[in-house]
Amino acid sequence: MARIINYHMTALTGGGTGALDSIDGNELEDGYRAYVIMGGSFSVYYLDADSGQAESSPNIIAPDNNPGTKRWIKCS
C-alpha cells in the first residue's frame, strides 16, 4: 500500500518556507495532499504526478524545483 503524505502550508507560491511550491518535486508522489491555510482561508490540494498543466494560481501550483509534470491541483 502506498503511503500518503499530508503537508500543512501557509502560502501557495513564492518558494519560501511554508509555500506549497517550495516542496521539491523529487520528494512528491501521486496522491499526496496539502492543506493550505492563509488569510483565514482553508484549501485542499492533491498532487497529480502526470498533470503537466501550466501553473495557474490558485488552482494549479507547480513545484519550483524539479516539477516535471507534477502539479498541485486545488480540490473543488
N, C-alpha and C positions, 0 to 999 in steps of 0.2 A: 504494500500500500504506500502510495506517495505521501510524503509529509507536506502539510500545508503550513506556510509561514504567514503570519499576520504582522504587518507593520503599522505603527501608530505615528503619524506625521502631523506637522503643524503648518506646512506650506505645500504648494503644488510645484512651483518652478523656482529657479534661481540658483539651484545647485548647492545651496548652503545646508548647514546642519538642520535637520528636520524637514527638508524639502523632498517631495516624492521623487523628483527627477535626479536626486543625488545618489540614489541606490544604484550601484554598478550593475549593468545588465548581465554581466557574467555570474552574478550571485542570484539571479532570478530564474524561476521555473514557472511554467504554465500553471495557472490557477492560484498563484499566490494572491493574497488580499492585502489591501491597505485601507486604513481608516484615517481620514484627514479631518482634523478639527481646526478651523481658522475663522476668526471673526465671528464666533458664535454659531458657525455653520458646520454641520457634520455631513461628510460624503464618504461613500464606499467605492473602492476601485478594485478591479481584478486584473491580473496580468494575463494578457493574451500573447503567448510566445511567438506566434506567427502572423500577427496582425499586419505590421509594416505600414500602417496608415500614417499620414502626415500628422505631426503634433498639432493639436488644436485645443488649447486650454480653455475651459476646464474639463472637457470631455475626453480628450486623448492626450496622455502625457508620455513622452519618450524619455528614457534614461539619458543623462548627459554623457555617460561613459559606457562604451560597448553596448549600444542599444540593439544592434542587429535589427531584427523585425519585432522585437519585444516592445509592447505598449501597455501602459496602464489605461484601462477603459473604465469610465465612470458608470456605475450602476444607476439605472433609472428608478 
